[in-house]
Amino acid sequence: MPELSTKTRVGSAGDIYLPLIDYIHVAGLTINEAEAAIEKRLDQGGFVKNPHVHLFVDEYTSAGVSVLGEVTRPGVYPVLGDQRLFDVISAAGGFTDKAGKDITVTHRGQAPVALPISRNIAEHSDSNIAIAPGDTINVSQADIIYVVGDVLRPSGFLMQSGHLSVLQAIALAGGANSTAKLSGARIVHKGPSGLSETPVPLKKLLQAKADDIELQPDDILFVPTSARKLLAGRTAEAALQMATGVALITVR
């Protein structure tokens, strides 16, 4: 019955107005439930015999979900029907190469919830929680360890899982060059009080005469060259400057 076709907006009370049946409450109903409710009113009122109703949502005005952090397209995405976490991440283009192993989901009015995740989402199916309008999803960045100075491939290493030690980091950077000053190696760590330096007995580590050292997120392992000397107190600054320009490599 073309004369009954209409376009209407859901009011603030959750009602819509339709020809013949006046106002009907649809807030909280699925599309199928709303169709069934309208069919029932048309049938009970004797307006249409054996009615079949089809609803199409032209525009959603509910609050969206904010997706932040290491996704391809951060932004606000509408919640269309029953949405789950992986659906929204997919709509945002998936993870970037810098994505870490945790996602924080904040439901409106509740404390943030941290969920484990990996690129093989089947490993963490329990993390695929329901998402509601007004939620915020934040994909963390992977921890980074920098190796700079007189090594073959100065790089920043994005750790998708696990940890890195000094020897592992040196190996990933291709090893120290023949001109490296192994006795001058340092770990530069940026803490709340600023930059700090920790000497590293790199020569002894390479000779297996000392215990390996675990690196912390954002540490910079600096291997100076024997060709020139750094001014006293300038090691940390030089290492930090070098770290800003290196390539990032994902370590899984």
Buried (B, 14 or more C-beta within 10 A) or exposed (E): EEEBEEEEEBEEEEBBEBEEBEEBBBEEBEEEEBBEBBBBBBEEEEBBEEBEBEBEEEEEEEBBBBBBBBBEEBEEBBBEEEBEBBBBBEBBEBBBEBBBBBBBBBBEEEEEEEBEBBEEBEEBEEBBBEBBEBBBBBBBBBBBBBBBBBBEEBBBBBBBEEEBBBBBBBEBBEBBEEEBBBEBBBBBBBEEEEBEBEEBBBBEBBEEEBEEBEBEBBBBBBBBBBEEEBEEEEBBEBBBEBBEEBEEBEBE
